[in-house]
């Protein structure tokens, strides 16, 4: 049985609102307004819905979890900062709300397949 159009449009609305909130949060992180990265419950609170409902809706609409999108955006910004700025890796880690540079390095390596230092070296050598 297909879902009613009203439910489908609400799912699309929630998904769009999540992406707006995500981009605002990333901008707040980069500007220093946000000192910690949001968890799913903070995004759900902003959208006035239950965290499970938000997570299920995003997964239904995109095939990925909200955390996947947050992590991807953080990696994207980390890559941009590593390639375009002279900030130290520790400063980039702090800017992206990581408490320790080692945690940032582990996070970055998990998603990028190399350390931040190795990633940056590609741009210095070229």
C-alpha positions, -999 to +999 in steps of 0.1 A: +000+000+000+014+034-010+017+062+015-008+091+013+005+122-005+002+143+026+026+120+045+050+119+016+050+157+013+056+160+051+086+136+048+100+158+021+094+189+042+112+174+072+141+163+050+144+198+035+142+214+069+169+190+082+193+200+054+186+237+061+194+231+098+225+212+090+239+239+067+231+265+094+249+244+120+279+240+098+280+278+092+277+283+130+306+258+136+328+276+111+320+310+124+327+299+160+291+303+172+287+266+178+312+251+203+299+215+199+286+195+170+249+186+172+236+152+177+204+139+162+184+150+192+194+187+187+183+186+151+150+170+161+145+196+188+149+224+162+124+207+139+100+200+168+099+162+161+111+131+179+147+120+171+136+086+159+110+101+136+137+124+121+161+096+117+136+073+101+123+101+078+158+110+065+166+073+060+134+068+040+139+099+019+177+095+012+188+061+021+213+075+046+211+085+083+213+122+095+247+114+110+260+103+076+252+138+063+267+156+093+299+135+090+301+141+053+298+179+057+324+179+084+348+160+062+340+183+033+348+214+054+379+197+068+392+190+033+385+226+023+403+240+053+433+217+048+436+226+012+428+263+013+441+276+047+473+277+066+456+268+099+474+240+118+457+206+120+451+212+157+434+246+149+412+230+122+402+203+147+392+229+173+374+250+147+354+218+137+345+212+174+368+184+181+382+184+217+414+167+207+434+169+174+439+131+177+401+125+176+399+147+145+428+128+128+410+094+135+377+108+123+392+123+091+412+091+083+381+069+087+362+090+061+390+102+038+413+072+039+443+092+049+454+115+077+449+153+076+486+157+072+487+133+042+457+150+027+473+185+030+507+172+016+489+165-017+483+202-021+518+213-010+535+189-034+514+198-064 
